[in-house]
Every structure is written in C-alpha cells, then in structure tokens.
Amino acid sequence: MVLLGIYIGGLATILGSINILATIIKMRAPGMTYFRLPIFVWSALATTAMTLVFTQFIAMSFLMVLF
C-alpha cells in the first residue's frame, strides 16, 4: 500500500508539472516572447522539465517493485 501511495503521488507530480507547462505556454501576455519571460518563469519551466523527465523513472521503478 505504501508503494501504491508513492506511485499515485508521482502521478500527481507529473500531472501538476504538465499543468504548469501548459500554463506557461498558453497564458503568456500577448506579444511576449520566451526570451522576455521573467527568471521565475524560466526556473519553473526548468523544474517542470526535470520533473517530467525524472519522475517517470522513479514511478516505473516503484511499479516494478509493486509487481
């Protein structure tokens, strides 16, 4: 049950990072390019990219342990 809870938490993290990524892409001000985004938005984008890449490996390892 603990591994299943961790797996669901990882899924929630992946879905949250997709939400942040879609918000950054779709909700920019009109005329604002990616190079004019504030540094906070760039840090959120980098964190989201790392979360999408690395959380999947952890989730798959927990899934293999669960099975």
RACORFEN-V387310 format. One record per pair of residues at least 24 apart in sequence whose ideal C-beta (glycine too) atoms are under 6 Angstrom apart, sorted by sequence separation. I is the first residue (numbers start at 1). GAP is how many residues later the second one is. D is the distance in Angstrom with one decimal. If there is no record, write none. Layout:
I;GAP;D, I;GAP;D
This chain:
20;24;5.9, 21;27;4.9, 20;28;4.9, 17;31;4.4, 17;34;4.2, 17;35;5.3, 14;41;5.4, 13;42;5.3, 10;45;5.3, 10;49;4.1, 7;52;5.9, 7;55;5.1, 6;56;5.6, 3;59;5.4, 3;62;6.0, 3;63;4.8
